[in-house]
Amino acid sequence: MTDMTEQNRTPPEADAQSSAQPRKAVRRGGGDPGVRGRTTIADGVVEKIAGLAARDVLGVHAMGSGLSRTFGAVRDRVPGSGTKSVTRGVKAEVGEVQTALDLEIVVDYGVSIGDVARAVRENVVAAVERMTGLEVVEVNIAVSDVKLPDEEDDEPEPRIQ
């Protein structure tokens, strides 16, 4: 047994060499730490970004159809329901690298619908791509109504301000 033990030992000069040389840092995991793993973005996140970006465009009076705005107004009045739903009138389909959006808007009377739709597309694409890194492949816009100057808003004013 003694013969086997001595054969498995490293010679003393090899131990001296290995301890004298500095050890190389071993990089584990490989690659840049910023690209390790996956990032997923929920549909609702893209919908919120798109909804806020669309509302920023001059000429967009509201988002969603008349029915969804009516239900939204009722929901907004319920205590504890939070603020207005920014996703109303927005539907997103999100993949790993691309997204497609459907928006339903109400425009103010007198504005060019084509110009408003173009501005909404540009604003939504810029905001979504900048914030998520996803490629926006399409933004479909349905104009469901025109807000006339003498019409009352579907959403009543709150009693307390």
N, C-alpha and C positions, 0 to 999 in steps of 0.2 A: 503494500500500500504506500509505502514511503516513496517508492519510485514513481508512482502515478502522480502523487501530490507535487513532487518536484518538477515533473514534466509540465504540469499545468500552470505553474507559477511563471510570472514574467521575470526576465532577468533584471537585476538591480540597476543596470545602466539604462534599460528601457524606461523604468520608473522615473529616473532622474531626467531623462529627455522629455517625457510627457509633462512633467510638472514644471519644467523650465520654459516650455513654449506657452505663449498665451493662448487661451482657448478662443476659438472663433465663436462669435455670437450666432446662435442658431435661430433663424427667423421661422417662427411657426405660423401655419395657416397660409402663408404665401400671399403675395399681392398686397395691394393697397387696402388698409382697414376700412376705408369708406365704401368699398364695393363688395364687402363680404356680407352675404345674406340677401334677402329680397325685401322690397318695399311694395306694399299693396295699398291702393287708394280706393276707398269705398265710393260707390256711386253718389251717395249723399254729399260727400265732400266736393266732388266736381259740380254737383247740382247747386250747392250753396255759392261756390265761386262764380258760376255762370249766372245765377240769379242776381247776385249783387252787381256783376259787371253789366248785365242787360239793363238793370234799373238806373244805372248811371248815365244812360244815353238820353239826351234831350229828345223829347217827343214820345217816349215810352211812358204812358200814363199808369199802367198796371200790368201785372203778370197773371196769366191764367184765364180760363173761360169765366163767363158770368156766374155759372153754378159753383165753380171752385172758389171764386172770390166771395160769394155769399156764404158758403160753408166756412171759409177762412175767417170772415168777419165775425161769425158767430163763435168760432173756436177762439179767436183772439180776445173776445170779451169774457171768456171763462177765466176766473181767477186762477193764477198759478200756471197758465198755459204758456207764459213767456211772451216774447215779442212776435211780430208778424212773421209768418213763415217765409223765409227767403227762397225756399225751393218751390213755392207755388208757381205753376206754369212751366216748370223745367223738368225734363226727364233725361237722364244720362245713361249711356251704356259704356262701361269702362272695361277695357282689356288690360293686358300687361303693358303695352306700349302705346296704345291708341284709345281714343274715346270719340263717341258720336253723341250729339246733343239735339234734342227737340225742345223748342221754346214756343210758348203761346203767349202773345202779347196783346195789349190794348194800346192803341196809339191815340194821341191827341188829335182833334180835328184840325185840319189845315196844314199838317206836316206832310211831306212827301214820304209815303210808306216805303218806297224803294230805298230812299236815302236813310231812313230810320233803320230798316232791316240790314242794310249794308253796314251802318255804324254799329249796330248790335253785334253782328257777326265779327267785325274787326275787334271790338272791345272784349267779347267773350273769348275768342281764340287767343288773343294776347294774354288775358288774365289766366286762363286755364293752362296754357302752355308754359307761362312763366312760373306759376306757382306749383304745378304738378310735374312738369317735364314730359307729360304725355303729348302725343301728336293728336291734334283735333282734326279728324278726317272730314267731318261735316257738322254744320249747324243749320238745322231745318227750323224755319220760323213760320208759325201760323199766326196771322193777325185775326183775332176772333171778334174784335169790336173796335169802334171809334168812339172816343169820349167827346161828346158835344159840349160846347161851352155852357149851355143852360141846363145840362143834366146834373142831377145830384150824384154824389159818389155813392157807390154801393156800400162802402164801409162807413158807418156813422162815426161822427166825431165823438171822442170820449167825453164823458160829462166832467171828469176831473182832469185838469192839466197840470 
